């Protein structure tokens, strides 16, 4: 982003003087966060658990964890579906707490689920959908839900209880999810 130069946006005539829509986000703007109190600690700034990273696909989960840290989250737990990658991740990224996934996903923070999960994410989804306080579903979690009616039922049930859930499909994933 720092080396990208100037970005141009062509709105293809979407904006007109009659139907101007204010931007919801700006591209290539440096991240700024509010200063943290000196008396605070990592627990004062939220918790994120990233569940993903099947064998050969740990990059997306690591990037999600690092992005959460960059955004100001106090504690990020990286729960990789590839247990062989845990020692090297802990060495290379000491700011991320790495652990093997377990079935107790009653996490009080936000769970980001699916990044590089492949088919290995599927067995964890019932617990994640049922017990996560806040949830972001991405990539392979969305693909698994699109293929499994029981997971779709859990997602609908989750929505009916008002638990915060964000779906982040790219256009092809959205097309699959929406039929």
N, CA, C and O of each residue as an XYZ file, in Angstrom:
716
protein
N       0.816     -1.177      0.000
C       0.000      0.000      0.000
C       0.870      1.254      0.000
O       0.542      2.231     -0.674
N       1.985      1.239      0.755
C       2.838      2.418      0.821
C       3.483      2.738     -0.524
O       3.777      3.900     -0.806
N       3.706      1.727     -1.353
C       4.388      1.936     -2.628
C       3.428      1.942     -3.803
O       3.868      1.899     -4.952
N       2.141      1.993     -3.549
C       1.181      1.856     -4.649
C       1.055      3.105     -5.501
O       0.571      3.015     -6.630
N       1.462      4.248     -5.018
C       1.297      5.463     -5.804
C      -0.119      5.988     -5.708
O      -0.830      5.709     -4.742
N      -0.530      6.750     -6.714
C      -1.850      7.359     -6.687
C      -2.904      6.374     -7.206
O      -2.705      5.722     -8.231
N      -4.018      6.274     -6.489
C      -5.118      5.417     -6.904
C      -6.190      6.262     -7.576
O      -6.477      7.378     -7.144
N      -6.775      5.722     -8.632
C      -7.861      6.395     -9.343
C      -9.092      5.523     -9.262
O      -8.995      4.299     -9.342
N     -10.232      6.131     -9.107
C     -11.493      5.404     -9.061
C     -12.378      5.910    -10.188
O     -12.681      7.101    -10.261
N     -12.789      5.012    -11.061
C     -13.744      5.350    -12.109
C     -15.092      4.837    -11.646
O     -15.280      3.629    -11.500
N     -16.043      5.750    -11.410
C     -17.334      5.325    -10.873
C     -18.323      4.906    -11.959
O     -19.462      4.551    -11.653
N     -17.900      4.945    -13.221
C     -18.714      4.488    -14.346
C     -20.087      5.154    -14.378
O     -21.078      4.547    -14.784
N     -20.127      6.412    -13.941
C     -21.375      7.166    -13.990
C     -22.343      6.843    -12.871
O     -23.473      7.331    -12.875
N     -21.931      6.045    -11.930
C     -22.832      5.679    -10.834
C     -23.239      6.900    -10.022
O     -24.395      7.033     -9.620
N     -22.296      7.777     -9.788
C     -22.608      8.990     -9.045
C     -23.066     10.071    -10.011
O     -22.413     10.350    -11.017
N     -24.157     10.647     -9.696
C     -24.615     11.812    -10.447
C     -24.967     12.888     -9.443
O     -25.026     12.623     -8.242
N     -25.197     14.074     -9.909
C     -25.520     15.149     -8.977
C     -26.831     14.876     -8.246
O     -27.035     15.371     -7.137
N     -27.724     14.089     -8.859
C     -29.010     13.800     -8.224
C     -28.913     12.658     -7.223
O     -29.656     12.635     -6.242
N     -28.017     11.718     -7.450
C     -27.954     10.506     -6.635
C     -26.576     10.324     -6.015
O     -26.036      9.217     -6.035
N     -26.014     11.356     -5.482
C     -24.686     11.246     -4.907
C     -24.738     10.433     -3.618
O     -25.547     10.705     -2.731
N     -23.869      9.438     -3.527
C     -23.773      8.592     -2.355
C     -22.414      8.852     -1.717
O     -21.387      8.730     -2.385
N     -22.390      9.208     -0.435
C     -21.088      9.454      0.192
C     -20.292      8.159      0.284
O     -20.871      7.083      0.434
N     -18.968      8.254      0.196
C     -18.144      7.037      0.265
C     -18.255      6.373      1.633
O     -18.355      7.041      2.663
N     -18.234      5.042      1.617
C     -18.260      4.283      2.858
C     -16.857      3.990      3.351
O     -16.662      3.700      4.532
N     -15.867      4.062      2.454
C     -14.482      3.771      2.833
C     -13.563      4.490      1.860
O     -13.960      4.825      0.744
N     -12.344      4.719      2.289
C     -11.335      5.326      1.436
C     -10.219      4.321      1.234
O      -9.826      3.629      2.172
N      -9.703      4.236      0.011
C      -8.593      3.340     -0.289
C      -7.270      4.053     -0.056
O      -7.155      5.260     -0.267
N      -6.282      3.295      0.378
C      -4.915      3.767      0.494
C      -4.746      4.923      1.479
O      -3.890      5.785      1.286
N      -5.552      4.939      2.518
C      -5.400      5.932      3.569
C      -4.664      5.255      4.720
O      -5.062      4.172      5.148
N      -3.597      5.872      5.230
C      -2.861      5.228      6.327
C      -3.779      4.968      7.517
O      -4.645      5.784      7.833
N      -3.585      3.839      8.168
C      -4.378      3.490      9.339
C      -3.994      4.386     10.495
O      -2.812      4.594     10.768
N      -4.989      4.912     11.168
C      -4.739      5.678     12.379
C      -5.655      5.126     13.461
O      -6.835      4.871     13.223
N      -5.111      4.950     14.622
C      -5.933      4.470     15.728
C      -5.843      5.465     16.871
O      -4.901      6.252     16.971
N      -6.835      5.407     17.714
C      -6.824      6.276     18.882
C      -5.680      5.852     19.798
O      -5.387      4.662     19.910
N      -5.043      6.796     20.441
C      -3.957      6.433     21.354
C      -4.494      5.551     22.479
O      -5.614      5.735     22.955
N      -3.678      4.603     22.885
C      -4.064      3.697     23.960
C      -3.587      4.269     25.287
O      -2.511      4.857     25.388
N      -4.409      4.079     26.283
C      -4.080      4.554     27.619
C      -2.838      3.824     28.128
O      -2.649      2.639     27.851
N      -1.998      4.538     28.870
C      -0.800      3.910     29.431
C      -1.151      2.856     30.473
O      -0.365      1.942     30.724
N      -2.323      2.981     31.078
C      -2.738      2.030     32.100
C      -3.459      0.818     31.515
O      -3.949     -0.036     32.255
N      -3.522      0.746     30.179
C      -4.226     -0.381     29.559
C      -3.279     -1.552     29.332
O      -2.062     -1.430     29.471
N      -3.865     -2.675     28.983
C      -3.097     -3.865     28.642
C      -3.813     -4.555     27.494
O      -4.862     -4.090     27.047
N      -3.258     -5.661     27.014
C      -3.828     -6.304     25.826
C      -5.287     -6.687     26.016
O      -6.054     -6.686     25.054
N      -5.680     -7.010     27.231
C      -7.070     -7.361     27.487
C      -8.024     -6.185     27.401
O      -9.239     -6.374     27.342
N      -7.488     -4.977     27.393
C      -8.321     -3.772     27.304
C      -8.721     -3.453     25.867
O      -9.540     -2.563     25.638
N      -8.154     -4.164     24.904
C      -8.343     -3.776     23.503
C      -8.929     -4.885     22.645
O      -8.714     -4.902     21.433
N      -9.643     -5.781     23.230
C     -10.367     -6.799     22.484
C      -9.548     -8.038     22.188
O      -8.319     -8.035     22.258
N     -10.271     -9.097     21.855
C      -9.671    -10.390     21.550
C     -10.203    -10.882     20.214
O     -11.388    -10.731     19.914
N      -9.333    -11.465     19.422
C      -9.719    -12.091     18.152
C      -9.088    -13.470     18.091
O      -7.905    -13.635     18.389
N      -9.879    -14.453     17.706
C      -9.374    -15.786     17.435
C      -9.543    -16.034     15.948
O     -10.653    -15.914     15.429
N      -8.467    -16.377     15.252
C      -8.517    -16.695     13.830
C      -8.410    -18.205     13.695
O      -7.408    -18.804     14.084
N      -9.457    -18.818     13.138
C      -9.491    -20.261     12.936
C      -9.408    -20.547     11.444
O     -10.321    -20.209     10.691
N      -8.326    -21.162     11.022
C      -8.122    -21.464      9.602
C      -6.726    -22.002      9.400
O      -6.105    -22.510     10.334
N      -6.230    -21.891      8.175
C      -4.861    -22.299      7.911
C      -4.659    -23.792      7.853
O      -3.881    -24.348      8.628
N      -5.360    -24.453      6.931
C      -5.148    -25.885      6.709
C      -3.743    -26.103      6.155
O      -3.094    -25.135      5.758
N      -3.253    -27.340      6.114
C      -1.917    -27.589      5.564
C      -1.729    -26.940      4.189
O      -2.544    -27.114      3.283
N      -0.648    -26.200      4.064
C      -0.326    -25.511      2.820
C      -1.092    -24.222      2.605
O      -0.923    -23.572      1.573
N      -1.942    -23.834      3.567
C      -2.790    -22.654      3.381
C      -2.784    -21.739      4.607
O      -3.797    -21.107      4.906
N      -1.674    -21.661      5.308
C      -1.632    -20.883      6.546
C      -1.526    -19.375      6.308
O      -1.801    -18.592      7.219
N      -1.141    -18.961      5.124
C      -0.899    -17.540      4.858
C      -2.090    -16.641      5.133
O      -1.931    -15.586      5.747
N      -3.283    -17.033      4.692
C      -4.466    -16.196      4.882
C      -4.789    -16.020      6.366
O      -5.151    -14.926      6.798
N      -4.660    -17.083      7.138
C      -4.933    -17.002      8.576
C      -3.912    -16.086      9.259
O      -4.276    -15.283     10.119
N      -2.659    -16.205      8.884
C      -1.620    -15.347      9.462
C      -1.884    -13.889      9.107
O      -1.780    -13.012      9.964
N      -2.227    -13.626      7.843
C      -2.520    -12.250      7.430
C      -3.715    -11.683      8.192
O      -3.701    -10.516      8.584
N      -4.752    -12.501      8.407
C      -5.917    -12.032      9.163
C      -5.517    -11.681     10.595
O      -5.963    -10.669     11.136
N      -4.686    -12.508     11.202
C      -4.223    -12.231     12.561
C      -3.385    -10.962     12.641
O      -3.567    -10.143     13.542
N      -2.475    -10.807     11.700
C      -1.641     -9.601     11.680
C      -2.476     -8.347     11.409
O      -2.200     -7.287     11.970
N      -3.493     -8.462     10.555
C      -4.377     -7.326     10.283
C      -5.131     -6.922     11.545
O      -5.314     -5.732     11.805
N      -5.570     -7.909     12.332
C      -6.264     -7.596     13.584
C      -5.330     -6.849     14.541
O      -5.738     -5.879     15.180
N      -4.080     -7.304     14.637
C      -3.116     -6.591     15.473
C      -2.902     -5.173     14.978
O      -2.865     -4.231     15.770
N      -2.761     -5.019     13.666
C      -2.542     -3.702     13.063
C      -3.724     -2.777     13.341
O      -3.548     -1.568     13.495
N      -4.924     -3.344     13.405
C      -6.120     -2.536     13.660
C      -6.266     -2.162     15.130
O      -7.152     -1.383     15.480
N      -5.410     -2.704     15.996
C      -5.411     -2.309     17.390
C      -5.939     -3.324     18.375
O      -6.061     -3.020     19.561
N      -6.260     -4.533     17.915
C      -6.743     -5.576     18.826
C      -5.620     -5.914     19.809
O      -4.448     -5.953     19.436
N      -5.987     -6.154     21.048
C      -4.990     -6.423     22.077
C      -4.441     -7.830     22.059
O      -3.246     -8.026     22.278
N      -5.288     -8.818     21.802
C      -4.852    -10.212     21.857
C      -5.396    -10.944     20.640
O      -6.603    -10.951     20.397
N      -4.500    -11.558     19.878
C      -4.889    -12.343     18.712
C      -4.378    -13.762     18.900
O      -3.181    -13.993     19.074
N      -5.310    -14.708     18.862
C      -4.976    -16.129     18.953
C      -5.150    -16.718     17.566
O      -6.222    -16.613     16.971
N      -4.113    -17.327     17.058
C      -4.131    -17.968     15.752
C      -4.313    -19.461     15.987
O      -3.412    -20.134     16.488
N      -5.477    -19.970     15.622
C      -5.792    -21.378     15.819
C      -5.707    -22.073     14.462
O      -6.669    -22.102     13.695
N      -4.534    -22.628     14.190
C      -4.259    -23.198     12.869
C      -4.748    -24.636     12.756
O      -4.603    -25.433     13.683
N      -5.325    -24.947     11.614
C      -5.795    -26.303     11.322
C      -4.648    -27.200     10.893
O      -4.837    -28.401     10.703
N      -3.477    -26.635     10.741
C      -2.259    -27.390     10.439
C      -1.362    -27.357     11.669
O      -0.593    -26.410     11.840
N      -1.444    -28.374     12.533
C      -0.653    -28.335     13.765
C       0.848    -28.314     13.522
O       1.601    -27.846     14.376
N       1.300    -28.812     12.373
C       2.739    -28.800     12.074
C       3.276    -27.394     11.861
O       4.481    -27.170     11.975
N       2.402    -26.446     11.552
C       2.845    -25.075     11.300
C       2.954    -24.254     12.584
O       3.562    -23.184     12.578
N       2.378    -24.736     13.680
C       2.355    -23.942     14.915
C       3.739    -23.524     15.409
O       3.920    -22.347     15.722
N       4.740    -24.430     15.498
C       6.045    -23.987     16.012
C       6.686    -22.884     15.165
O       7.245    -21.935     15.714
N       6.610    -22.998     13.841
C       7.248    -21.980     13.007
C       6.495    -20.653     13.073
O       7.119    -19.593     13.014
N       5.169    -20.690     13.194
C       4.399    -19.451     13.314
C       4.737    -18.752     14.621
O       4.894    -17.531     14.651
N       4.852    -19.512     15.698
C       5.189    -18.914     16.979
C       6.570    -18.272     16.949
O       6.800    -17.259     17.610
N       7.483    -18.855     16.189
C       8.831    -18.298     16.069
C       8.832    -17.068     15.176
O       9.432    -16.052     15.525
N       8.160    -17.149     14.018
C       8.181    -16.051     13.044
C       7.296    -14.875     13.447
O       7.605    -13.730     13.117
N       6.203    -15.140     14.154
C       5.241    -14.093     14.507
C       4.931    -14.159     16.006
O       3.844    -14.585     16.397
N       5.877    -13.743     16.838
C       5.680    -13.883     18.285
C       4.521    -13.048     18.836
O       4.043    -13.315     19.938
N       4.064    -12.041     18.085
C       2.942    -11.227     18.564
C       1.608    -11.955     18.420
O       0.609    -11.544     19.010
N       1.588    -13.041     17.631
C       0.386    -13.860     17.497
C       0.508    -15.049     18.442
O       1.536    -15.725     18.462
N      -0.528    -15.301     19.216
C      -0.524    -16.487     20.072
C      -1.065    -17.634     19.229
O      -2.192    -17.566     18.738
N      -0.284    -18.668     19.063
C      -0.690    -19.796     18.218
C      -1.093    -20.980     19.081
O      -0.450    -21.289     20.085
N      -2.178    -21.642     18.665
C      -2.636    -22.827     19.381
C      -3.381    -23.735     18.419
O      -3.898    -23.286     17.395
N      -3.431    -25.006     18.755
C      -4.214    -25.949     17.952
C      -5.691    -25.727     18.253
O      -6.048    -25.378     19.378
N      -6.552    -25.927     17.256
C      -7.990    -25.744     17.513
C      -8.526    -26.802     18.471
O      -8.072    -27.946     18.475
N      -9.491    -26.401     19.272
C     -10.206    -27.379     20.079
C     -11.698    -27.114     19.916
O     -12.090    -26.185     19.210
N     -12.504    -27.900     20.544
C     -13.946    -27.804     20.316
C     -14.640    -26.845     21.272
O     -15.869    -26.808     21.319
N     -13.888    -26.081     22.024
C     -14.500    -25.204     23.025
C     -14.625    -23.770     22.524
O     -14.339    -22.836     23.273
N     -15.038    -23.577     21.301
C     -15.076    -22.236     20.736
C     -16.178    -21.390     21.346
O     -17.057    -20.896     20.640
N     -16.127    -21.228     22.636
C     -17.009    -20.310     23.319
C     -16.250    -19.026     23.581
O     -16.339    -18.460     24.671
N     -15.518    -18.571     22.609
C     -14.601    -17.447     22.729
C     -15.363    -16.157     22.987
O     -16.343    -15.871     22.299
N     -14.925    -15.368     23.975
C     -15.646    -14.148     24.325
C     -15.374    -13.008     23.357
O     -16.120    -12.029     23.346
N     -14.343    -13.103     22.554
C     -14.039    -12.061     21.594
C     -14.667    -12.358     20.248
O     -15.748    -12.943     20.168
N     -13.989    -11.956     19.200
C     -14.457    -12.169     17.833
C     -13.724    -13.359     17.241
O     -12.506    -13.470     17.376
N     -14.456    -14.245     16.589
C     -13.860    -15.379     15.894
C     -13.897    -15.084     14.398
O     -14.953    -14.788     13.839
N     -12.734    -15.167     13.759
C     -12.623    -15.052     12.306
C     -12.382    -16.466     11.812
O     -11.388    -17.094     12.175
N     -13.286    -16.967     10.987
C     -13.268    -18.385     10.663
C     -13.253    -18.622      9.164
O     -14.075    -18.067      8.435
N     -12.318    -19.449      8.700
C     -12.333    -19.905      7.321
C     -11.110    -19.571      6.516
O     -10.879    -20.197      5.481
N     -10.315    -18.613      6.940
C      -9.154    -18.174      6.162
C      -8.214    -19.338      5.885
O      -7.530    -19.810      6.793
N      -8.174    -19.799      4.658
C      -7.288    -20.906      4.296
C      -7.650    -22.198      4.987
O      -6.766    -22.999      5.290
N      -8.911    -22.423      5.243
C      -9.321    -23.600      5.997
C      -9.520    -24.861      5.185
O      -9.495    -25.963      5.734
N      -9.720    -24.715      3.873
C      -9.986    -25.891      3.046
C     -11.129    -26.703      3.624
O     -12.012    -26.154      4.282
N     -11.121    -27.993      3.388
C     -12.152    -28.869      3.946
C     -11.960    -29.113      5.443
O     -12.871    -29.597      6.116
N     -10.782    -28.780      5.962
C     -10.502    -29.013      7.380
C     -11.325    -28.115      8.293
O     -11.427    -28.386      9.490
N     -11.909    -27.061      7.758
C     -12.700    -26.147      8.594
C     -14.073    -26.720      8.916
O     -14.652    -26.396      9.953
N     -14.595    -27.563      8.042
C     -15.979    -28.060      8.160
C     -16.310    -28.671      9.530
O     -17.345    -28.317     10.095
N     -15.492    -29.564     10.091
C     -15.867    -30.163     11.385
C     -15.961    -29.158     12.539
O     -16.622    -29.433     13.540
N     -15.319    -28.016     12.412
C     -15.317    -27.017     13.476
C     -16.508    -26.068     13.385
O     -16.828    -25.388     14.359
N     -17.165    -26.013     12.239
C     -18.208    -25.015     12.030
C     -19.429    -25.159     12.939
O     -19.948    -24.134     13.382
N     -19.918    -26.353     13.245
C     -21.067    -26.398     14.159
C     -20.794    -25.704     15.492
O     -21.635    -24.943     15.971
N     -19.643    -25.950     16.092
C     -19.305    -25.304     17.368
C     -19.113    -23.802     17.179
O     -19.574    -23.007     17.998
N     -18.437    -23.416     16.108
C     -18.185    -21.997     15.858
C     -19.498    -21.256     15.655
O     -19.697    -20.187     16.231
N     -20.399    -21.809     14.843
C     -21.685    -21.155     14.573
C     -22.569    -21.106     15.818
O     -23.337    -20.161     15.996
N     -22.465    -22.095     16.659
C     -23.331    -22.179     17.831
C     -22.825    -21.389     19.030
O     -23.626    -20.890     19.820
N     -21.497    -21.266     19.182
C     -20.959    -20.745     20.439
C     -20.185    -19.445     20.355
O     -19.907    -18.850     21.395
N     -19.826    -18.979     19.185
C     -19.000    -17.764     19.098
C     -19.826    -16.531     19.429
O     -20.936    -16.366     18.923
N     -19.285    -15.670     20.275
C     -19.990    -14.447     20.651
C     -20.142    -13.517     19.455
O     -21.225    -12.980     19.220
N     -19.078    -13.325     18.706
C     -19.064    -12.506     17.496
C     -18.328    -13.316     16.453
O     -17.375    -14.025     16.778
N     -18.756    -13.224     15.195
C     -18.206    -14.129     14.187
C     -18.052    -13.444     12.841
O     -18.947    -12.737     12.379
N     -16.897    -13.667     12.219
C     -16.652    -13.271     10.838
C     -16.406    -14.558     10.062
O     -15.476    -15.303     10.369
N     -17.236    -14.818      9.061
C     -17.102    -16.024      8.239
C     -16.500    -15.649      6.902
O     -16.994    -14.756      6.213
N     -15.433    -16.334      6.542
C     -14.686    -15.997      5.341
C     -14.386    -17.260      4.550
O     -14.392    -18.363      5.096
N     -14.127    -17.092      3.282
C     -13.521    -18.086      2.403
C     -14.090    -19.491      2.559
O     -15.254    -19.738      2.243
N     -13.260    -20.409      3.049
C     -13.643    -21.817      3.090
C     -14.780    -22.097      4.067
O     -15.496    -23.083      3.889
N     -14.971    -21.278      5.080
C     -16.140    -21.442      5.948
C     -17.403    -21.182      5.145
O     -18.386    -21.911      5.276
N     -17.382    -20.142      4.309
C     -18.542    -19.845      3.460
C     -18.789    -20.960      2.457
O     -19.934    -21.343      2.216
N     -17.719    -21.479      1.873
C     -17.871    -22.569      0.909
C     -18.482    -23.796      1.576
O     -19.350    -24.446      0.992
N     -18.044    -24.121      2.784
C     -18.585    -25.274      3.507
C     -20.061    -25.063      3.838
O     -20.867    -25.984      3.706
N     -20.412    -23.860      4.266
C     -21.806    -23.562      4.597
C     -22.679    -23.650      3.348
O     -23.810    -24.132      3.412
N     -22.156    -23.183      2.211
C     -22.929    -23.227      0.962
C     -23.236    -24.655      0.535
O     -24.215    -24.884     -0.176
N     -22.429    -25.615      0.951
C     -22.589    -27.012      0.533
C     -23.299    -27.882      1.573
O     -23.522    -29.066      1.321
N     -23.657    -27.330      2.729
C     -24.167    -28.160      3.814
C     -25.409    -27.509      4.435
O     -25.308    -26.469      5.086
N     -26.568    -28.120      4.233
C     -27.821    -27.530      4.729
C     -27.875    -27.472      6.262
O     -28.516    -26.578      6.814
N     -27.219    -28.402      6.955
C     -27.235    -28.347      8.427
C     -26.450    -27.135      8.929
O     -26.825    -26.522      9.928
N     -25.360    -26.789      8.238
C     -24.614    -25.580      8.604
C     -25.421    -24.329      8.272
O     -25.369    -23.342      9.006
N     -26.165    -24.366      7.168
C     -27.030    -23.237      6.806
C     -28.092    -23.020      7.882
O     -28.404    -21.884      8.238
N     -28.639    -24.116      8.392
C     -29.638    -24.025      9.464
C     -29.033    -23.386     10.711
O     -29.667    -22.546     11.350
N     -27.805    -23.783     11.057
C     -27.135    -23.185     12.221
C     -26.880    -21.693     12.012
O     -26.995    -20.907     12.952
N     -26.540    -21.305     10.800
C     -26.301    -19.896     10.499
C     -27.594    -19.092     10.626
O     -27.590    -17.988     11.171
N     -28.693    -19.641     10.127
C     -29.994    -18.968     10.248
C     -30.394    -18.865     11.715
O     -30.884    -17.824     12.152
N     -30.189    -19.935     12.477
C     -30.503    -19.923     13.905
C     -29.675    -18.854     14.620
O     -30.182    -18.126     15.473
N     -28.397    -18.774     14.258
C     -27.513    -17.755     14.832
C     -28.054    -16.360     14.562
O     -28.083    -15.513     15.455
N     -28.483    -16.126     13.329
C     -29.034    -14.818     12.955
C     -30.294    -14.512     13.757
O     -30.510    -13.368     14.159
N     -31.121    -15.515     13.992
C     -32.374    -15.290     14.717
C     -32.138    -14.938     16.183
O     -33.001    -14.333     16.819
N     -30.986    -15.307     16.721
C     -30.684    -14.967     18.112
C     -30.001    -13.607     18.236
O     -29.772    -13.124     19.345
N     -29.680    -12.995     17.110
C     -29.086    -11.665     17.126
C     -27.597    -11.640     17.389
O     -27.036    -10.574     17.642
N     -26.937    -12.801     17.335
C     -25.488    -12.803     17.530
C     -24.811    -12.141     16.331
O     -25.132    -12.469     15.188
N     -23.885    -11.219     16.570
C     -23.233    -10.521     15.456
C     -22.470    -11.488     14.551
O     -21.640    -12.270     15.015
N     -22.767    -11.421     13.254
C     -22.124    -12.282     12.268
C     -21.890    -11.471     11.009
O     -22.796    -10.802     10.512
N     -20.667    -11.535     10.494
C     -20.322    -10.853      9.257
C     -19.883    -11.901      8.247
O     -19.022    -12.731      8.542
N     -20.475    -11.865      7.050
C     -20.072    -12.737      5.952
C     -19.241    -11.914      4.992
O     -19.614    -10.788      4.663
N     -18.103    -12.461      4.527
C     -17.199    -11.689      3.665
C     -16.953    -12.395      2.337
O     -15.801    -12.681      2.009
N     -17.995    -12.686      1.565
C     -17.755    -13.406      0.316
C     -17.224    -12.492     -0.780
O     -17.597    -11.323     -0.877
N     -16.337    -13.062     -1.609
C     -16.019    -12.368     -2.847
C     -17.132    -12.739     -3.827
O     -17.960    -13.585     -3.489
N     -17.195    -12.148     -5.027
C     -18.351    -12.361     -5.903
C     -18.681    -13.824     -6.211
O     -19.860    -14.176     -6.255
N     -17.691    -14.681     -6.425
C     -17.980    -16.083     -6.725
C     -18.558    -16.784     -5.505
O     -19.502    -17.564     -5.634
N     -18.011    -16.521     -4.330
C     -18.565    -17.102     -3.105
C     -19.995    -16.618     -2.879
O     -20.864    -17.399     -2.489
N     -20.238    -15.340     -3.123
C     -21.596    -14.794     -2.962
C     -22.564    -15.473     -3.936
O     -23.699    -15.774     -3.568
N     -22.132    -15.710     -5.153
C     -22.999    -16.378     -6.130
C     -23.345    -17.791     -5.658
O     -24.487    -18.227     -5.799
N     -22.373    -18.505     -5.102
C     -22.629    -19.859     -4.580
C     -23.584    -19.801     -3.390
O     -24.518    -20.599     -3.301
N     -23.353    -18.865     -2.483
C     -24.185    -18.750     -1.286
C     -25.627    -18.388     -1.628
O     -26.565    -18.850     -0.977
N     -25.791    -17.574     -2.634
C     -27.116    -17.096     -3.002
C     -27.798    -17.963     -4.049
O     -28.932    -17.691     -4.445
N     -27.106    -19.009     -4.497
C     -27.689    -19.908     -5.486
C     -27.806    -19.265     -6.847
O     -28.280    -19.898     -7.790
